[in-house]
């Protein structure tokens, strides 16, 4: 019975993961701005808010980088799967290309 639920839940989980990336980017920037405002109130300097903004943007890029690495690992797994290995099919098609390219038949 759990085997039937796995295919139905997999697209939902993948969608939530994609949505969470966008949300995490926004949250990272908002937290960075909050840190900047806190630094500004703590020090009294106006330019310290930019430190928080840079921290937030850096955290957002780090989230994107981590998501990219995760997806790339999934892609490598699929590339090694014989069902999705296109190189095998290309080797089978090479037999048809034995004729001269200038030869028109």
C-alpha positions as CSV (number, residue, x, y, z in Angstrom):
1,X,0.0,0.0,0.0
2,X,2.9,2.4,0.7
3,X,4.2,1.6,-2.8
4,X,1.1,3.2,-4.3
5,X,1.5,6.4,-2.3
6,X,5.1,7.0,-3.2
7,X,4.5,8.1,-6.8
8,X,1.7,10.4,-5.7
9,X,3.7,12.1,-3.0
10,X,6.9,12.5,-4.9
11,X,5.8,15.4,-7.1
12,X,4.4,17.1,-4.0
13,X,7.7,16.8,-2.2
14,X,9.6,18.1,-5.2
15,X,7.3,21.0,-5.5
16,X,7.7,21.9,-1.8
17,X,11.4,21.7,-2.1
18,X,11.4,24.1,-5.1
19,X,9.0,26.5,-3.2
20,X,11.2,26.3,-0.1
21,X,14.2,27.5,-2.1
22,X,12.4,30.8,-3.0
23,X,11.1,31.2,0.5
24,X,14.5,30.6,2.0
25,X,16.0,33.2,-0.2
26,X,13.5,35.8,0.9
27,X,13.9,34.8,4.6
28,X,17.7,35.0,4.3
29,X,17.6,38.6,3.0
30,X,15.0,39.6,5.6
31,X,17.1,38.2,8.4
32,X,20.1,40.0,7.0
33,X,18.2,43.3,6.9
34,X,17.1,42.6,10.5
35,X,20.8,42.0,11.5
36,X,21.7,45.3,9.7
37,X,19.0,47.2,11.5
38,X,20.1,45.7,14.8
39,X,23.7,46.7,14.1
40,X,22.6,50.2,13.2
41,X,20.7,50.6,16.4
42,X,23.6,49.1,18.4
43,X,26.3,51.2,16.9
44,X,24.4,54.3,15.8
45,X,26.1,54.2,12.3
46,X,23.9,54.3,9.3
47,X,26.2,52.3,7.0
48,X,26.1,49.1,9.2
49,X,22.7,48.2,7.8
50,X,24.6,47.3,4.6
51,X,26.6,44.7,6.5
52,X,23.4,42.9,7.3
53,X,22.1,43.2,3.7
54,X,25.3,41.7,2.4
55,X,25.1,38.9,4.9
56,X,21.5,38.2,3.9
57,X,22.3,38.2,0.1
58,X,25.3,36.0,0.8
59,X,23.1,33.5,2.7
60,X,20.5,33.5,-0.2
61,X,23.3,32.7,-2.7
62,X,24.5,30.0,-0.5
63,X,21.0,28.5,-0.4
64,X,20.9,28.5,-4.2
65,X,24.4,27.0,-4.4
66,X,23.4,24.1,-2.1
67,X,20.2,23.5,-4.0
68,X,22.2,23.5,-7.3
69,X,24.6,20.9,-5.9
70,X,21.8,18.7,-4.7
71,X,20.1,18.8,-8.1
72,X,23.4,18.2,-9.9
73,X,24.0,15.0,-7.8
74,X,20.5,13.8,-8.8
75,X,21.3,14.5,-12.4
76,X,24.5,12.5,-12.2
77,X,22.5,9.6,-10.8
78,X,20.1,9.8,-13.7
79,X,23.0,10.0,-16.2
80,X,24.4,6.8,-14.9
81,X,21.0,5.0,-15.1
82,X,21.0,2.8,-18.2
83,X,17.4,3.9,-19.0
84,X,18.5,7.5,-19.5
85,X,22.0,6.9,-21.0
86,X,21.8,8.6,-24.4
87,X,25.4,7.6,-25.3
88,X,24.3,4.0,-25.6
89,X,21.7,5.0,-28.2
90,X,24.2,7.2,-30.1
91,X,26.6,4.2,-30.4
92,X,23.8,2.2,-32.0
93,X,23.1,5.0,-34.5
94,X,26.7,5.3,-35.6
95,X,26.3,2.2,-37.8
96,X,24.2,4.2,-40.3
97,X,26.8,6.9,-40.7
98,X,29.4,4.7,-42.4
99,X,28.9,6.3,-45.9
100,X,30.8,9.3,-47.2
101,X,29.2,12.7,-46.2
102,X,29.6,13.9,-49.8
103,X,27.9,10.9,-51.2
104,X,24.2,11.7,-52.0
105,X,22.1,8.6,-52.5
